[in-house]
Structures are given as C-alpha cells and as structure tokens.
Amino acid sequence: MGNTATDVLVVGAGPAGSASAALLARQGHDVLVIDRAAFPRDKACSEYLSPEAVRVLHRLGVVPDLERAGARPLAGTVVRGPRGARLHGLFAEARPRPAHASGLAVTRRVLDARLVAAARDAGARVLERTILEELLYENGGVAGAVVRDATGRRVIRARLTIGADGLHSIVAQRLGVRGGGRLRRFAFVAHVGGVSGLGDSAEMHVGADGYVGLNRIGDDLANVALVVPACHAGRARGRAADFFFEHLERFPDVRGRVDPRRLARRVLTAGPFGAWARRAIADGALLVGDAADFFDPFTGEGICAALRGAELVAEHAAPALRAAGPVGARALAPYAAARRRAFAGKWVVERLIGHAMTWPALFDRAVQRLGRRRGMAHTLVGVTGDFVPARAVLNPVFLARAVL
C-alpha cells in the first residue's frame, strides 16, 4: 500500500471540491483531489447558476470556456403555483443589482470538467476513479484517508481533509455529523429536446405532490427536473423513465410540452434531500457544499452555495494552513462562523419555501401576491439568486404582503 503526503486532501471534485482546490492551490498550498468519477461526467442537477455563482466562476476564470461550450444566459425564474398563480422574477430588476445581470444554464458535464481543469491549472493534483475507504486518525484528529483506485489501496496523509463529496458525503458520515429532516424528496432529471414555450428564464411548476423545473441548456435542449416526495418516488423503482414522463403530465402548464420520444439523456435520480452536518468542522477536517448542507433544489442555490463555500474555505482555511502541523478545529472556527453568516438567511428562506409547498392554497396565494405587487417577485428571485440579502424577504412587511 503506497503512501502520499499533502497539505490538503479534497474528497470530491464537483464544484465545491474543484473550486476549493483551485483557490487553495493558487495560494501555494499542496492540494490533492480525489473523486470516484472520471470527468466529464453527467450529474442529476437543475444545471442552474445564479448571478452570484457566475461571479465566482469569473473569479476562477472559466466563464469564457463555459460560454464557448454552450452555456446560456438566464434572465430569472418563472414560478407557477398549484392553482394557476404566476410570478416572474428578473435578476436585472432586483435591487441591489447583481454584479452580473444574468445567471447561466450549463450542463454539469461541461461545468464540472472545466472546474476540474481549473484545479489542475492552478497546480492541484486530481486523481479520478479513486474512492475514499476510510479516514485516517492521529491523536484524535483526521490526518488524511485511505483510498482505493485501479492499482490498489493508498494512504494519503494530509494536514487538512476537505469533505466535498456531496449529498451522501462519506466524509460527513465518517465524522459522525450527518443529520436529516422530515421533508424528504427525490429528483428525477433528464435532458429532453423540443420542449415548447421555453424562454430565457427557468420555469418552476408547483403541484400538490411535487414540482417540475424546466431550464433551457441548448438551442433545442432542456433540463427537465421532477421532484416528488419520497412516498411517491418508490413507485419509480425499475421504471424511472416511465414514472418521470407520466408524472410530468400531472402539471397543467407542463402537460404536452415534454415529448418522451425526444429524450436526449437517460433519467438520472438524486435524493433523498434534506441532509446537513451538525457541524462543518472537526480536528483536521471541514465540510463544504452539499456535504455540509443541502435542503431542497427548488431555489437552485446548490451550485452557488458550493462555489461560495469554496471561497470561504480559501479565505479561512488558508491562515490555519500557514501554521505548522495538523489543522485543529479551533483554527477552523472562523470558517464555521463565516458559513453561518453567509448562509443563515438562505437556510431560512429555502426552508420557508420548501415547507410552504406542502400547503398548496397558501403557496398559490403567495405566488399570486408576489406576482402582482411591484418589485416583489424580482426581490424574491434576487434573494434565491444569492445577491440580494435574505433580510429583504425575511421581514414582517414583505412576509405580510406576500400572504395578505
């Protein structure tokens, strides 16, 4: 069994892991990234990037390549309620204005491969098709990991191990900090050609037993995502595609728009959602992205939270790495505090929306009020787009106007 040493071991090469690796490597740290996948790879995701996510991608220098590969601008989001109410929020109309007037729609196959390349360009080593088996411990703290690839097992010793391995994080599980909630949903996601009526905004269609997202990712290609409660998802076992297309027909404003004959990529599944870490730091380790927290994909904040979390890692883990020896939890406390400041409002907003959808009449009323009252839809989409502070909607005046 071989041995490798590094300053930072990043487990997971998705947006959170690759961005963290790129930013830390640019600071001169020795960074090694592992991922069980080989890139490019497909991923069940809404493939929706907010203006704030675009800001971080510009910092990483990847936006021109993404645009050349077919990324499309996103103007905002249309939401349709269970009883026909409608709102259309535009990023460019929100206040304060975003640094970039639009978001982006881009496939994860393109995005993740480009971010892995950015990590390598910055000097990080990336090992694909490499699986985490166990965390290493020394003196009670994480000291790296035992991994396995096609050649066998290897010990990687690291002063800091970053868990960026997604919703079902093995790092979080091994640390014993993984928790879950009662609101459990599953997603079924496909690429479909010829979806009619799509504009330059994403669409969210909410029903009594789930919701559908439509997002144009090519000239004649759309990301179609169906999200349903866990009690319905069990009926898809062994027949995911049939379940997917049958369920889409339950949504009046989606019915007849998605042709099963135009399926361009098989239906992928993800879930259950509603998982988080009771703490994001430990002696020798931290969590970032979905490994730290993921509630529900409705607001489309997953990729942005991953990229913004990577910025926080680079800002607050770097000082801890400058000191000699293992990186303790006390040295990582500023990272945990920064995560709370950056994401506390987001956590509240996404949970309010997620639970409101279980009350169709209330949700439809709120969509109707927000759609009719000047500027409120733009404000809400600005908050979910991560560039308007959450306090803009988490106040008695806004909440009262949304339902009264």
PyMOL commands that set and color helices and strands:
alter all, ss='L'
color gray80, all
select helices_A, chain A and resi 15-26+51-60+63-68+91-93+108-121+170-175+230-236+240-248+260-262+289-291+302-322+329-356+360-372+376-384+390-392+396-403
alter helices_A, ss='H'
color red, helices_A
select strands_A, chain A and resi 2-11+31-34+48-49+72-74+76-80+86-90+103-105+125-127+131-138+141-149+152-163+178-180+185-193+202-207+210-218+221-229+263-270+275-277+281-282+285-287+293-294
alter strands_A, ss='S'
color yellow, strands_A
deselect
rebuild
show_as cartoon
